Amino acid sequence: MKSYTAIIVEDNPLALKMLTSDISNNHSEIEIIGTATSVVEASKLIRKNTPDILFLDIMLGDGTGFDVLEILPDLHSKIIFVTASDAHAIKAFKFSAIDYILKPYSDSDLETAIKKAKVQILPEKAQLEVLQQTVTSPNNKPEKISLHTSDKIIVVNISAIIRCKSENNYTTFHFNDGSKILVSKTLKYYADMLKEVGFLRVHQSHLINSKYIKEFIKSDGGYLLLTDKSNVPVSIRKRAEVLEYFKQ
């Protein structure tokens, strides 16, 4: 069995002890070569002994996990982010399309994260920037989102998205420059993420950016005319929600 080295960066003593124990007892292929509880300590340790896998807590006493990554810009370790059970943190990871484990985690959560880390491609710098901005600015609405296609991850400005259309288990994003991106996530996944930044689920198959609404046509069952001249149907059960938007 191939062996991997790991370093754990966690400032909560109990969480650090638990994660160390879980890895040692259940994942014999991983050798923990060090632990750290702060940005400074972690940076020194990782610079001296670069691990195959880095378990990185987001919020540390003297900074954040992002500070560690900025200090070590050429780090090639596979990163498993560890975060507390916080709705804002979860949203941040979804917008950046980066995997994580949530404290308190289950054995299966940890096992899944480790399996992914063994084969993963390192997150792109742009993805990490989206994550950092969303985590560290909880009162600001996200400006960018990372989209998974079949062969790459693309970071886009949310303001450039006109609408999203369901394609079974995929979603097509339509942009204000006329381009499209097919993404391997469901429309519901993005509807839940984007509703707080002005997107409306107006139909089972359609999610629209409200800033691009031009008119609501009440005839023919009801549909929206968008600024790109596209027509989007409004379902009967979403009609009241759309009318409420126009009242506001």
VMD Tcl script that draws the C-alpha trace (Angstrom):
set ca {
  {0.00 0.00 0.00}
  {1.29 3.43 -0.95}
  {2.04 5.65 2.04}
  {1.29 9.37 2.36}
  {2.59 11.99 4.75}
  {0.29 14.50 6.41}
  {0.39 17.63 8.54}
  {-2.61 18.84 10.55}
  {-3.13 22.55 11.20}
  {-5.81 23.01 13.87}
  {-5.91 25.45 16.80}
  {-8.55 23.62 18.85}
  {-6.68 21.10 21.07}
  {-9.62 18.69 21.28}
  {-10.29 18.79 17.53}
  {-6.57 18.34 16.82}
  {-6.38 15.31 19.14}
  {-9.50 13.77 17.60}
  {-8.41 14.21 13.99}
  {-4.93 12.89 14.75}
  {-6.43 9.84 16.46}
  {-8.96 9.16 13.67}
  {-6.27 9.28 10.98}
  {-3.81 7.14 12.95}
  {-6.39 4.51 13.86}
  {-8.33 4.28 10.59}
  {-5.91 5.29 7.85}
  {-2.66 3.41 8.31}
  {-1.43 4.51 4.88}
  {-1.11 8.08 6.20}
  {1.82 9.08 8.39}
  {1.28 12.27 10.39}
  {4.66 14.01 10.36}
  {3.62 17.05 12.34}
  {0.87 19.24 13.75}
  {0.56 22.99 14.16}
  {-1.85 25.31 15.93}
  {-1.06 28.67 14.32}
  {-0.18 30.32 11.01}
  {3.41 30.96 12.08}
  {3.95 27.46 13.44}
  {2.32 25.84 10.41}
  {4.37 27.87 7.92}
  {7.64 26.93 9.57}
  {6.68 23.26 9.82}
  {5.44 22.91 6.24}
  {8.45 24.76 4.82}
  {10.70 22.24 6.58}
  {8.63 19.11 5.77}
  {6.17 19.47 2.88}
  {3.43 16.85 3.34}
  {1.51 14.96 0.69}
  {-1.75 15.96 2.41}
  {-2.41 19.09 4.45}
  {-5.40 19.16 6.80}
  {-5.99 22.88 7.12}
  {-8.37 24.61 9.51}
  {-9.78 27.88 8.18}
  {-9.90 30.05 11.29}
  {-6.71 30.06 13.38}
  {-5.80 32.11 16.44}
  {-3.27 34.32 14.63}
  {-4.96 34.43 11.21}
  {-6.51 32.05 8.71}
  {-5.53 29.01 6.68}
  {-5.31 31.32 3.68}
  {-2.43 33.14 5.37}
  {-0.54 29.85 5.41}
  {-1.14 29.40 1.68}
  {-0.04 32.97 0.94}
  {3.19 32.44 2.88}
  {3.78 29.20 0.92}
  {2.61 30.10 -2.63}
  {4.38 27.14 -4.26}
  {2.89 24.53 -1.93}
  {1.95 21.34 -3.78}
  {0.32 19.45 -0.92}
  {-3.19 18.12 -1.43}
  {-5.33 20.30 0.82}
  {-8.26 19.08 2.91}
  {-9.95 22.13 4.37}
  {-11.53 21.63 7.76}
  {-14.22 24.05 8.92}
  {-16.70 24.39 11.75}
  {-20.42 23.85 11.22}
  {-21.25 27.31 9.94}
  {-23.73 28.22 7.20}
  {-21.53 31.02 5.89}
  {-18.49 28.75 5.63}
  {-20.49 26.10 3.78}
  {-21.72 28.74 1.33}
  {-18.15 29.91 0.77}
  {-16.97 26.43 -0.17}
  {-19.90 25.96 -2.54}
  {-19.19 29.23 -4.33}
  {-15.52 28.29 -4.72}
  {-16.25 24.65 -5.73}
  {-13.60 23.39 -3.31}
  {-14.18 20.29 -1.18}
  {-14.04 20.36 2.60}
  {-14.94 18.41 5.71}
  {-17.28 19.88 8.25}
  {-16.69 19.67 11.99}
  {-17.99 17.58 13.64}
  {-17.30 15.09 10.85}
  {-18.17 11.42 10.53}
  {-15.77 8.58 9.72}
  {-17.24 8.40 6.22}
  {-16.75 12.17 5.72}
  {-13.07 11.82 6.58}
  {-12.63 8.73 4.42}
  {-14.26 10.45 1.43}
  {-12.08 13.53 1.84}
  {-8.90 11.45 2.01}
  {-9.87 9.44 -1.09}
  {-10.44 12.69 -3.00}
  {-7.17 14.15 -1.78}
  {-5.21 11.18 -3.10}
  {-6.40 11.81 -6.65}
  {-7.37 15.47 -6.68}
  {-6.04 18.25 -8.85}
  {-4.91 21.17 -6.71}
  {-7.44 24.02 -6.46}
  {-6.63 26.87 -8.80}
  {-5.51 30.19 -7.38}
  {-8.73 31.83 -8.59}
  {-10.81 29.25 -6.70}
  {-8.87 29.91 -3.51}
  {-9.42 33.64 -3.98}
  {-13.18 33.11 -4.26}
  {-13.12 31.00 -1.10}
  {-11.01 33.51 0.80}
  {-13.15 36.49 -0.19}
  {-16.36 34.72 0.75}
  {-15.07 33.38 4.08}
  {-13.37 36.55 5.26}
  {-16.11 38.99 4.16}
  {-19.28 37.50 5.67}
  {-21.27 40.73 5.26}
  {-20.49 41.10 1.57}
  {-22.36 39.23 -1.13}
  {-20.14 36.97 -3.26}
  {-19.05 38.52 -6.54}
  {-17.68 35.38 -8.21}
  {-18.50 31.70 -8.47}
  {-16.49 28.66 -9.61}
  {-18.19 26.41 -12.15}
  {-17.26 22.74 -12.77}
  {-17.39 21.70 -16.42}
  {-16.49 18.24 -17.70}
  {-12.83 19.15 -18.15}
  {-12.05 22.27 -16.08}
  {-13.15 24.73 -13.43}
  {-14.03 28.26 -14.56}
  {-14.33 31.26 -12.24}
  {-16.92 33.78 -13.45}
  {-18.45 37.05 -12.28}
  {-21.95 36.45 -10.92}
  {-23.10 39.76 -12.42}
  {-22.35 38.38 -15.91}
  {-24.81 35.48 -15.55}
  {-28.15 36.22 -17.22}
  {-29.89 32.91 -16.59}
  {-29.44 29.22 -15.89}
  {-31.37 26.38 -17.49}
  {-31.78 22.82 -16.24}
  {-30.44 20.05 -18.48}
  {-31.46 16.99 -16.42}
  {-28.59 16.62 -13.90}
  {-26.63 19.42 -15.58}
  {-27.11 23.18 -15.77}
  {-26.38 25.54 -18.67}
  {-25.25 29.04 -17.68}
  {-26.01 31.84 -20.15}
  {-23.84 34.98 -19.97}
  {-24.25 38.59 -21.05}
  {-21.61 38.20 -23.77}
  {-23.65 35.44 -25.44}
  {-21.47 32.57 -24.20}
  {-22.70 29.41 -22.45}
  {-21.18 26.96 -19.97}
  {-22.54 23.47 -19.24}
  {-21.95 22.58 -15.60}
  {-22.16 19.19 -13.88}
  {-24.50 20.25 -11.07}
  {-28.28 20.44 -10.85}
  {-30.25 23.68 -11.17}
  {-31.52 23.27 -7.59}
  {-27.94 23.34 -6.34}
  {-27.38 26.75 -7.91}
  {-30.86 28.06 -7.09}
  {-30.17 27.53 -3.39}
  {-26.77 29.23 -3.69}
  {-27.73 32.21 -5.81}
  {-31.09 33.25 -4.36}
  {-29.39 35.65 -1.94}
  {-27.64 37.48 -4.77}
  {-30.73 38.34 -6.77}
  {-31.58 35.14 -8.66}
  {-35.17 33.90 -8.99}
  {-36.28 30.32 -9.64}
  {-39.21 31.11 -11.93}
  {-39.76 27.63 -13.32}
  {-38.64 24.07 -12.62}
  {-36.14 24.44 -15.46}
  {-35.20 28.13 -15.20}
  {-33.25 30.34 -12.82}
  {-32.81 33.99 -13.77}
  {-30.70 36.93 -12.61}
  {-33.32 39.53 -11.69}
  {-31.15 42.43 -12.88}
  {-31.70 41.26 -16.46}
  {-35.52 41.20 -16.30}
  {-37.08 43.60 -18.80}
  {-40.77 42.72 -18.74}
  {-43.25 40.22 -17.35}
  {-45.72 39.26 -20.06}
  {-48.94 37.96 -18.46}
  {-50.40 36.38 -21.61}
  {-49.65 32.87 -22.89}
  {-49.40 31.51 -19.36}
  {-46.89 34.16 -18.30}
  {-43.25 34.59 -19.24}
  {-40.33 36.94 -18.65}
  {-38.63 38.91 -21.38}
  {-34.97 39.41 -20.50}
  {-32.56 42.10 -21.71}
  {-30.85 39.60 -24.04}
  {-34.25 39.19 -25.78}
  {-34.71 35.64 -24.47}
  {-38.10 34.47 -23.16}
  {-38.31 32.46 -19.94}
  {-41.58 30.79 -18.90}
  {-42.99 31.39 -15.42}
  {-44.68 28.41 -13.80}
  {-48.11 28.84 -12.21}
  {-46.80 28.27 -8.69}
  {-43.96 30.79 -9.21}
  {-46.23 33.48 -10.67}
  {-47.03 35.07 -7.29}
  {-43.33 35.23 -6.40}
  {-42.52 36.98 -9.69}
  {-45.37 39.48 -9.21}
  {-44.10 40.18 -5.70}
  {-40.67 40.94 -7.15}
  {-42.21 43.57 -9.44}
  {-44.07 45.15 -6.52}
  {-40.76 45.57 -4.69}
}
mol new
graphics top color blue
foreach p $ca { graphics top sphere $p radius 0.5 }
foreach p [lrange $ca 0 end-1] q [lrange $ca 1 end] { graphics top cylinder $p $q radius 0.2 }
display resetview
